[in-house]
Amino acid sequence: MASLKSIRKRISSVRSTQQITKAMKMVAAAKLRRAQESVVQSRVYARKLAEVVSGLASETSLRAHPLVRAREPEARVLLVLLTADRGLCGGFNANIIRRAQGFLDGAGREVGLAIVGRKGHDFYKRRPVTISEQMGAAVTGGAGELAHELTARVIRRFRSEEVDAVYLLFNRFRSALSQVPTLERLLPIEAPEATETREYLFEPSREAVIEELLPRYVEVQILQAVLESTASEHGARMTAMESATKNASEMIDRLTLEMNRARQASITKELMEIVGGAEALKG
């Protein structure tokens, strides 16, 4: 049995760790609330923009646009991978990296990575994979600036025919307990199916509107993925820290019981020594 001093030291250490995990859970919960609101609002905007693009699916100038024309075969592919800069968020990073690994292993083509987040970069920098782009998940301008910069990079690579297709892999937010790794194709753009036929008036022209609309559509898809990934990260961290806090409480209870037993054994031993000494003096 461990000594009383070592058990007390372990209890103190676990209690300090519990205070940290409890604080991290509260911070993650506050951030999750704001991130969840942003996700819900952006979903509405993304849905409306998808409706506009689907309404233009029959336009000849849209189907002939360089960002829409499919290239066969897809010999060179760019995978945009959204991870986190920090850990301590359960299986958030591990699950998305495992899904990316499955895409790389089953691709059968040349695949480059555009990685957002330090955790993804740390995983792949020591592996035989081409990292074409690398960005931090946290930027000064927030999610909007990150999405704008990433959109410019992937569209430039696609227009210059460095890659034949661009895919996006991120954690879609369902709840604090559930984040779903999701793979979507960004480029070439697959226009959503039109639910109804609409007539549009174009100003200044059809070509100008479509030239402005399609990059914006790609940017909104990336922005939505960044917001979903951010909310998923905060949800996963809150859940992980709640579990860690609960485990710390259980460990403190076990150590306290062990300490009480050790103290009782120590007292019993001292009493036996006193009684034994008294008996020896009598003899």
N, C-alpha and C positions, 0 to 999 in steps of 0.2 A: 504493500500500500504506500502511496506517495506521502511525503511529509506534509504537515499542516501548512508550512510556509510556501511550498511549491503549489499546493492547491489554492491557497489564497491568491497567489500571484496569477494563476491561470484564470481565476474568477474575475480578478481586476482587469486582466487583458481582454477577456471575452466581453465584459461589460463596456469597456472603452470601444471595442469594435461594434457592439450593438448600438451605441450612441451614434456612431458614424453612419451605419446602415440605415438607422431610423431617419437621420437628417437627409441622407441621399434619397430615401423613399419620398419624403415630403417635398423635396425640390423637384424630383421627377414627376410627382403628381401635379404640382403647380404648372410645370412646363407642358405636361400632357394635356391639361385643360385647354391651354392656348393653342397647342398644335392641333388638337382635335377640332377646335372651332375653325381653324384655317383649312383643314382638310375638307370639312363639310361645305364651307363656302366655295372652295376651289372646284369641288366636284360639280356644283351647279354651273359654274362658268364653263368648265371643260365640256359638260354635256351639251350646253347651248352651242358652243363652237363646233362640236362634232356634228350637230344638226345642220349648221350652215354648210359645212364641208360636204356632208352627205347630200344636201340639196343641190350642190354643184357637181355631183359625180358624173352627170351626163354631159357636162360642158367639154367640148373638144379641147379647148385650151388648157383645161385642168388635166385631162388624161394624157396630154402630150408634154406636160411639164416635167423637167428633169428630176424633180423630187418624187414623182409619181411613177415614172416608167420603171418597170421591173427589169432586172438584169439577170440573165440566165447563162451559165450557172452562177451561183453565188460562191465564187472561188475565194474571195477575201471578205471576211466579216469582222465588224467591230462590235464588241460587247461592252456596253456601258453598265458598270457594276456599282451599285450604291451600297456602301457600307458605312460604319461609324468611325469617328476618330478615337473613341474611347471604348473600353470594355465594361465589365461589371453590368451587363445587360442580358444575362441568361444566354439563350441560344440564338440571339438576334444575328450576330455576325457569322457564327458557325453554320447556321441553316442556309443563309444566302450564299456563302462561299461553297458549301456542299452542292447547291443547285448550279452554281457557276461551273464547278468542276465537272458535273454531269454534262453540261452543255459543251464544254471543251473536249471531253473524252468522246462524245458521240457526234461531234461536228463533222469529221472527215474532210475538213477544209482548213484554210489558213485563217486563224482567229487571233485578233489583237484585242487587248483590253484597254478600256478607258475607265480608270478606277477613281471613284469618289470616296474618300475616307481613308484614314491611315491604317485601319485594321486590314482592309483588303490589300493595300499596298505592301504591308509587312508580310502578309501571307504569300503573295506571289513574287516578291522581289528575289526570293531564293529558289524559284522554280523556273523550269524552261518554258516560260510564257512571255510573249512580247507585250510589254506595257507601253501602249502608244500615248496615252494621256494619263496624268495623275493630278488630282485636285483634292484639297481638304474639304471635309463635309461642312465645316464652319468657315464662312467668309464674312467680310465686313458688311457687305450689302445684304446679307441674309439669303433666303431661298431664291428670291427673284433674281439677284445678281448671279448666283451660282447657275441657275437654269439658263439665263441669258448667255453666259460665257460658254457653258457646255453645248448649248444649241449651235452657237457660232462655230465651235470646233468641229462638231460632227457633220454639220452641213457642208463646211469647207472641205472636209475629207471626202464626203460623198460626191460633191459636185466635181472635184478634181479627179474622181474615179480612182482614188487610193483604196477605197473599199466598195464592195458591191451591195452591201446591206449593213444596216445598223440595228442592233437589238438592245433592249433595255431590260435590266434585271433589278428588281427592288422588292422590298417587303411591303405588301399592301396591308394597311391598317384595318383590322376588324374590331378589335377591342384590346384592352390592356393585357388580356390573356391570350390573344390570338393574333398572330401576324403571318401572312401567307406570302411566301416567295413567289413572285409573279414575273413571267417573261413575256415581253411584248416586242413587236417589230416596229421600229421607228421609221426607218427608211429602207426601201421606197415606201411612200405613204400608201396605206390601204384605206381608201375613202370608205367611211361607214355606209351601209346600205340605206338608201333613202326610204323613209317611212311614208312620205307624201310628196307630191310634186308641187313645187313652188316656182313662181316667176320672180326674178330679181332684176332690179334696175342697177346698173353698174356705173359708178362715177369715180374716176374719170373714164376708165375703160375696163373690159373684162380682164385683159391681160394684167393690167396694173393691180387690180384687186386681188387676183389669184396669186400674183407674185408676192404680194404683201401677206396674204392670208395663210399660205402653206407654211412658211417658216414660223409664223405665229402659232399655227396649229401644233407643230413639232415642239416649240418652246413650252406651250401649255401642257403637253403630254409629259415633258421632262419636269416642269414645275410641279405638276400633280404627283409625279413619282417621288420627287424630293420631299414634298410635304408628307406624303404617305410614309416614307421611310423615316422621317424625323419623328412623326407621331408613334410609329412602331417602336423606334428606339426608346423613347421615353416610357412607353407602356411596358416594354420588356424590362427596362431598368427598374421601374417601380415594382413590378411583380417580383423580380429577382431580389431586390432589397427587402421587400416585405417578407419573403421566404427566409432570407438570411437573418432578419431580426427575430423571426419566430424560432429559428434554429438556435440562435444565441440564447434566447430565453430558456429553451429546453436544456441547453448545455449548462447554463448557470444553475438550473434546478438540480441537475445530476451532480455537478461539482459540489454544490452546497450540501447535498445528501452525503456525498463521499467525505466532505470535510467534517460533517457532524459525526460520522462513523469513526473517522480517524481521531477526532478529539475525544470521543467516548472511549476508544481503545487506549489512548494515551492516559486518560484519567484512571481507567481501570488498572493499567499497568503500574501507575504511581501508587495507587492504593494497595496493590498487591505487594509492592516493594516496601511500603511503610509497615504493613501487617507482618511481612516476613522479617523485617528488621526488629520489630517489637517482640516477635516470638523468639528471635535469636537472642535478644537481651534477657528474656525471661529464663531461657535455657542456661 
